[in-house]
Amino acid sequence: MNLKAQLQAAVNRGQDIIAGAKAAARELTDDEIASLTEINNEVKGLREAIEKAEQTDALIKSFAGDAPVVDPAGDPQTKTAATLGEHFKMTVGNRIAELKQAGTTLVTPEFKAASDYHSTTGIDSSLVTTVDRTIVKPYRRPVVSDVFGSGTLSGQAITYFVEGAREGNFTTVGEGTTKPQLHYVNPTPVTDRLKEIAGWIGLTDDMVDDLDFLVSEINGRLLYDLSLVEESQLLNGDGTGNNLLGVLNRSGLQTETSAAVDDNADSLFRAITKIQNVTGLQPDGLLINPADYQALRLAKDGNGQYFGGGFFQGQYGNDGIDWQPPVWGLRTVVTPAVAAGAPLVGAFKQATTVYRKGGVKVESTNSHGEDFINDRIVIRAKERLALAVRVPSAIVKVTLADDSGSGGDSE
C-alpha cells in the first residue's frame, strides 16, 4: 500500500468513527477521541511524507529536464515510474537502447552465489533464441508488519511513554476517616532508535540489457527479501548492536497457555479477553504459524463437519468457501515467521508503531571498485526503521498444546 493509499485509509477510519457517533446521536467516547487523535497524527505524518516524496520527485525531474524516455524501439514516450523497478528501468533505458545489438535476444541467466554478479556467462550466444519473458512469481506470504501501526520519523529516534501501574484504589470510607491514597506510577520513557536494513546485488551491463527481468528483480525478490528480514527484526530482534528490539523481546507482554488440544481455540479467545480487561484496547490481529492454523482450519464437530467450512461448501452446507477464514474475527496473518505453537494475539495497530524514515531506497552505480571497467552495475536496497511498543500488555503470547497433551492451565 503506497503513501496516498495509507493516507486515504487513515482518513476513512477517522470518518467512520465520526459517522458512527453521528448516527447514534451521541458524543464521541474517550476511546474514540483517543483513536481520532492517533489517526490525526498518522494523517499529518503521511501528508508530510507525501509532500517530501513529491518534492524529491520534482527535484529529480528538474535535473532530468523531463526528457522523454526512449524505448528500445526508438519511440519517445514520457511517463512516470510507478515502481522502484520502473524508475531504474527508465533511468538506464536510453543508454541500454543505444547499446543493444539488433537481432540478438539474451536468455535469462543462471543464479550464482551471493558474492557473484548476475551475468549471461555460460549462455551459447551463437544461438539466436526467442525468449518467453513472462515471469511466474512464487507465492509471497503476508508479513507481520501488515498488522502493525505505521508512522514516519524525521529525527534519528522516537521517544514515547509506557504507562506505569496504579498503586492503591478507591474504597468506601466512614465519615471523618482517612481516605486511601492512589498513586499512578510515573510513565516510563522509552527511546527506540532507527536501525538500517540493507543489501545489494551486482549485475553486468549485459544483464541490465534484459530490462524486464531487472524490473522484476528489483520489485520482486530484492524488496520482498528485505521485507522478510524486516519481519524477523520486528518479531525477534534482540536489541543488541544494530538489531531492533523485537516485540517478542519486550517486557510486559501477557501470556496465555492452552490446557489441551481441544482448548487451543478457546485459549486464543481468552487472550482477546485479557487484552480487553487489562488495557481496554480492542484486539485486531492474530499472527499464527501455518501448522497451527491448519489444525484449527481442519477441526471438525461431533458430526464430522468442518467448523470453518468444507472443501466443497461453506459451514453446514452454506455457499461461499473461504480457504483461510479469520480466527475469532481477528485479522489473521498465517506466517512461518511465528514459531509453531506460539501465536500472538494483539491490539497491534494501537499498541505498536513501525516508524520509517524515507521509505525503501534503491540506488545504483557503476563506480564501485572496478565495476566501470568491467561493465558492471551495483544496485543497493536499504531502509531505516524503528519499532515502538507503547502498550506491551496489549499483546499476548499464547502457548498452544500439541497432540502429546503438553500445555498447562491458563494464567
Secondary structure, DSSP 8 states (H G I E B T S, - for coil): --HHHHHHHHHHHHHHHHHHHHHTT----HHHHHHHHHHHHHHHHHHHHHHHHHHHHHHHHHHHTT--EE-TTS-EE----SSHHHHHHHHHHHHHHHH--TT----------TTS-B--TT--TTS----------------GGGTSEEEE-SSSEEEEEE---EES------TT------EE---EEEEEE-EEEEEEEEEEHHHHT-HHHHHHIIIIIIHHHHHHHHHHHHHH-B-STT--B-GGG-TT-EEEE-SSGGGHHHHHHHHHHHHHHHH-----EEEE-HHHHHHHHT-B-TTS-BTT--SSSSGGG-S---SS--STTSEEEE-TTS-TT--EEE-HHHHEEEEESS--EEEEES-STTTTTTTEEEEEEEEEEEEEES-GGGEEEEE---TT-------
